[in-house]
Amino acid sequence: MSEENKRTEIGELGEFGLINQISKKFENKNSSTLIGIGDDAAVIESGDKVKLLSTDMLVEGVHFDLSYMPLQHLGYKSVAVNVSDIAAMNGKPQQITVSLGLSNRFSVEAVEAFYEGVRFACEDFAVDLVGGDTTSSPTGLIISVSVIGESPKDKVVYRKNAEEKDIICVTGDLGGALMGLQVLEREKEVFKTNPDMQPDLTEYEYIVKRQLKPTARMDLIFELEELGVIPTAMIDVSDGLASELFHIATQSQLGVTIYEDKLPIDQMTYNTAVEFKLDPATCALNGGEDYELLFTISQSDFEKIKNLPDVSAIGYMDKQENGLKMVTKGGNTVPLEAQGWKHF
């Protein structure tokens, strides 16, 4: 095949390779565009503050399965995952738009159920629904949500400003969303085999909720503000902890050292991983969809945040030549690999 007719599969590049391939052909023309493609949100000049803009798309059969995802939860999750991007910039969300592609199998009542979830999320995160669009879809449901946020210029946090010896912190616990998905997929297969078998998810309630109705960690943003702490770098954990560490390390031109025994893993997540014959640490590193906040702080700020009940220090930013690695519970050092969610 000639070079002119060469066909490159998107999967060869992956999501971020594709974004890089596209973005390198574009230049910002407006001085008001402070940061374009490449972080959790775009940053746009707005007087003495900046506006933050982020968009996410969710596609039925790729990002969610309506056989076990209630429409109300889906509406809530669609907003939460976008608000999480604003939180990752140390900003506060203000407005959202919601656009839907609907096949003819969706009724008015189904759409209303979806927007009921959107409404609950708007109340929880103090955002206004200000617009959107609806169109027909040949099959399934397509959701696109955009969120606008705001931050003082000197408080915006990017992925690129971590410094050597900064402490790496993460909110909440990791791997729960992945294990919740594993449970839901297993119960779906059982139901397909025998529709008389109704799933009993009682003992998995926490991790199932982590998958079906995640929340954005805006609480941390307000807590850091009260403590007078501005992270040096931050990102939300949507594609897996290891993948997000690679983003911060790459953009900050540093290495990473984390410790397996410091990874925050809920007991239910741990037990369910063992039940599925999976390594709990691997689930925490590569699960994705936890929507926790991964951030770095200077060592001088550690005293201020060490007593926050839902924040774990898991390692430090290392020299770039040392690469990205994890010290295991046995004291061995192993390289980190980004094996999280692949979009293509």
C-alpha positions in Angstrom: 0.0 0.0 0.0 1.4 3.4 -0.9 2.1 6.0 1.8 -0.6 8.1 0.2 -3.2 5.5 0.7 -2.0 4.2 4.1 -4.7 3.5 6.6 -3.8 3.8 10.3 -6.2 2.2 12.7 -7.3 4.5 15.6 -6.5 1.7 18.0 -2.8 1.9 17.0 -2.7 5.5 18.4 -5.2 5.2 21.3 -7.2 8.0 22.6 -4.3 10.3 23.7 -2.2 9.5 20.6 -5.2 10.5 18.4 -5.7 13.7 20.4 -2.0 14.6 20.0 -2.2 13.8 16.3 -5.1 16.2 15.8 -4.0 18.9 18.2 -0.5 19.4 16.8 -2.1 20.7 13.6 -4.0 23.5 15.4 -2.7 26.8 16.9 -4.6 29.0 19.3 -5.5 32.3 17.5 -7.0 34.1 20.5 -5.0 35.5 23.4 -7.9 34.7 25.7 -7.2 31.0 25.1 -4.7 30.3 27.9 -4.7 26.5 27.8 -6.4 24.5 25.0 -6.1 20.8 24.5 -4.1 18.7 26.9 -5.4 19.1 30.5 -8.7 18.2 32.3 -10.3 21.5 31.0 -9.5 24.4 28.7 -8.6 27.6 30.4 -10.0 30.9 29.0 -9.3 34.4 30.1 -12.2 36.1 31.9 -11.2 39.4 33.6 -9.5 38.8 36.9 -10.6 35.1 36.8 -10.5 32.3 34.2 -13.3 30.2 32.8 -12.8 26.5 32.7 -14.5 24.4 29.9 -14.7 20.6 29.6 -16.8 18.2 27.5 -17.4 14.5 27.9 -19.3 12.0 25.8 -20.9 8.8 26.9 -22.0 6.2 24.4 -24.4 3.3 25.1 -22.6 0.0 24.8 -19.2 1.6 25.3 -19.5 3.6 28.5 -22.7 2.2 30.0 -25.1 -0.7 29.8 -28.8 0.1 30.3 -29.5 -3.4 31.3 -28.2 -2.6 34.8 -27.7 1.2 34.7 -30.8 3.1 35.9 -31.5 6.2 33.8 -31.6 8.4 36.9 -28.1 7.2 37.9 -26.9 7.7 34.4 -28.1 11.3 34.4 -26.3 11.9 37.6 -23.1 10.3 36.5 -23.1 12.2 33.2 -22.9 15.5 35.2 -20.6 14.2 37.9 -17.8 13.0 35.5 -17.7 16.5 33.9 -17.8 18.3 37.2 -14.8 16.1 38.2 -12.8 17.7 35.4 -13.4 21.2 36.8 -12.4 19.9 40.3 -9.2 18.6 38.8 -8.3 22.2 37.8 -9.0 23.4 41.3 -12.0 25.2 40.0 -15.7 25.5 40.8 -18.4 24.4 38.3 -21.2 26.9 37.4 -23.1 25.8 34.3 -23.7 22.7 32.2 -25.2 21.9 28.8 -26.6 18.4 28.1 -27.1 17.0 24.6 -28.7 13.7 23.7 -28.9 11.4 20.7 -32.0 9.2 21.2 -33.2 6.2 19.4 -36.9 5.6 19.0 -36.9 3.0 21.8 -36.7 5.9 24.4 -40.0 7.3 25.6 -40.7 10.7 27.1 -40.8 9.1 30.5 -37.3 7.6 30.0 -35.9 11.0 29.1 -37.6 12.6 32.1 -36.0 9.9 34.3 -32.6 10.7 32.9 -33.1 14.4 33.5 -34.2 13.7 37.1 -30.7 12.4 37.7 -29.3 15.5 36.0 -31.3 17.6 38.3 -30.1 15.9 41.5 -26.5 16.4 40.3 -27.1 20.0 39.6 -28.4 20.4 43.1 -25.4 18.5 44.6 -22.8 20.4 42.7 -24.5 23.8 42.6 -24.6 24.1 38.8 -27.2 25.4 36.4 -28.4 23.5 33.3 -28.4 26.3 30.7 -28.9 24.5 27.4 -28.1 21.6 25.1 -29.5 19.7 22.1 -31.5 16.6 21.3 -31.4 14.7 18.1 -32.3 11.2 16.8 -29.9 8.3 17.0 -30.1 5.3 14.7 -29.4 3.1 17.7 -28.9 3.5 21.4 -28.3 6.6 23.6 -25.5 9.1 23.1 -24.8 11.7 25.8 -22.6 14.8 25.6 -22.2 17.1 28.5 -20.2 20.3 28.7 -19.4 22.1 31.9 -18.2 25.7 32.5 -16.4 26.5 35.7 -14.4 29.3 37.2 -11.2 29.9 39.2 -9.0 32.8 40.2 -6.0 32.9 37.8 -3.5 32.2 40.6 -5.3 29.1 41.8 -5.8 27.1 38.7 -3.9 23.8 38.9 -2.5 22.1 35.8 -1.0 18.6 35.3 2.4 20.1 34.4 3.7 21.9 37.5 4.6 19.0 39.8 8.1 19.3 41.2 10.7 16.7 42.3 10.0 15.5 45.9 6.4 16.7 45.8 4.2 14.3 47.8 1.6 12.4 45.7 -1.9 12.2 47.3 -5.2 10.7 46.2 -8.7 11.1 47.6 -11.0 8.3 48.6 -10.3 4.7 47.6 -9.5 3.0 44.3 -10.6 0.1 42.3 -14.2 0.0 43.6 -15.8 1.1 40.4 -14.0 -1.6 38.5 -15.1 -4.3 40.9 -18.6 -3.0 40.9 -18.6 -3.3 37.1 -17.3 -6.9 37.4 -20.2 -7.8 39.8 -22.8 -6.2 37.5 -21.5 -8.0 34.4 -21.5 -11.3 36.2 -25.1 -10.8 37.4 -26.1 -9.8 33.9 -24.7 -13.1 32.5 -26.5 -15.1 35.2 -29.8 -13.3 34.4 -29.4 -13.9 30.6 -28.9 -17.6 31.4 -31.9 -17.8 33.8 -34.3 -14.8 33.8 -35.9 -16.2 37.0 -32.6 -15.5 38.9 -32.9 -12.0 40.3 -29.6 -10.5 41.3 -28.9 -9.9 45.0 -26.3 -7.1 45.2 -26.8 -6.3 48.9 -23.3 -7.5 49.9 -21.8 -5.5 47.0 -23.7 -2.3 47.6 -20.8 0.1 48.0 -18.8 -1.0 45.0 -21.9 -1.2 42.8 -22.7 2.4 43.7 -19.1 3.4 42.9 -19.8 2.2 39.4 -23.3 3.4 38.9 -23.3 6.7 40.7 -19.9 8.1 41.2 -19.5 11.6 42.6 -17.1 14.4 41.9 -14.8 15.3 44.7 -15.7 19.0 45.0 -15.4 18.6 48.8 -11.6 18.4 48.5 -11.5 21.7 46.6 -13.4 23.5 49.4 -11.2 21.8 52.0 -8.0 22.8 50.3 -9.3 26.4 50.0 -9.9 26.5 53.7 -6.5 25.2 54.5 -4.8 27.6 52.1 -3.3 24.8 50.0 -2.9 24.9 46.2 -1.7 21.6 44.7 1.2 21.7 42.4 -0.5 19.4 39.9 -3.8 17.6 39.8 -5.9 15.2 37.6 -9.0 13.1 38.2 -8.8 9.3 38.2 -11.0 8.4 35.2 -8.7 6.0 33.3 -6.9 4.4 36.2 -4.4 5.6 38.8 -1.3 4.4 36.8 -2.5 6.1 33.6 -3.1 9.4 35.5 0.3 9.2 37.1 1.8 8.9 33.6 0.0 12.1 32.6 1.4 14.1 35.5 4.9 12.7 35.2 5.0 13.2 31.4 3.7 16.8 31.5 5.9 17.7 34.5 8.9 15.8 33.0 9.5 13.8 36.2 9.4 10.3 37.5 7.1 8.7 40.1 7.6 6.4 43.1 4.6 5.1 44.9 4.1 2.4 47.6 1.8 -0.6 47.2 0.9 -0.6 50.9 -0.2 3.1 50.7 -2.8 2.5 48.0 -6.2 3.2 49.5 -8.4 0.1 48.8 -11.7 -0.4 50.5 -12.2 -3.8 52.2 -15.2 -4.7 50.0 -13.1 -3.9 46.9 -10.3 -6.0 48.2 -12.5 -9.0 49.0 -14.3 -8.8 45.7 -11.1 -8.7 43.8 -9.9 -11.8 45.6 -13.3 -13.5 44.8 -12.8 -12.7 41.1 -9.1 -14.0 41.4 -7.8 -10.5 40.6 -4.9 -8.7 42.4 -6.4 -5.8 44.4 -3.4 -3.6 43.8 -3.8 -4.1 40.1 -7.4 -3.2 40.3 -6.6 0.0 42.2 -3.9 1.0 39.7 -5.8 0.2 36.5 -9.5 0.2 37.3 -10.6 3.7 36.2 -14.0 5.4 36.7 -13.3 6.1 40.4 -13.3 9.9 39.8 -11.1 10.5 42.8 -8.6 13.3 42.6 -4.9 12.6 42.3 -2.7 15.6 43.2 0.8 16.6 44.3 1.7 19.0 47.0 5.0 20.5 48.2 6.4 18.9 51.3 5.9 22.1 53.2 2.1 21.7 52.8 1.9 18.2 54.0 1.4 19.2 57.7 -1.7 21.1 56.6 -3.4 18.2 54.8 -2.2 15.2 56.8 -5.3 15.0 59.0 -7.8 15.2 56.1 -9.8 12.0 56.7 -10.2 11.0 53.1 -6.8 11.8 51.6 -3.9 9.3 51.3 -0.2 10.1 50.6 1.0 7.3 48.3 4.4 8.3 47.2 6.5 11.2 45.7 7.6 12.7 42.5 11.0 11.4 41.5 13.7 12.3 39.0 12.7 11.8 35.4 15.5 9.3 34.8 14.2 7.0 37.6 11.0 6.4 35.6 7.7 5.4 37.1 7.8 2.6 39.7 6.0 1.1 42.6 7.6 -0.4 45.7 5.7 -3.6 46.5 4.7 -4.8 50.0 7.6 -7.2 49.8 10.1 -4.4 49.2 10.6 -5.1 45.5 10.5 -2.3 42.9 8.4 -2.8 39.8 7.8 -0.5 36.9 4.4 1.1 36.6 2.4 0.4 33.4 -0.6 2.4 32.3 -3.2 -0.4 31.5 -6.4 1.5 32.3 -9.4 2.1 30.2 -8.7 2.1 26.4 -11.2 4.0 24.4 -10.3 2.4 21.0 
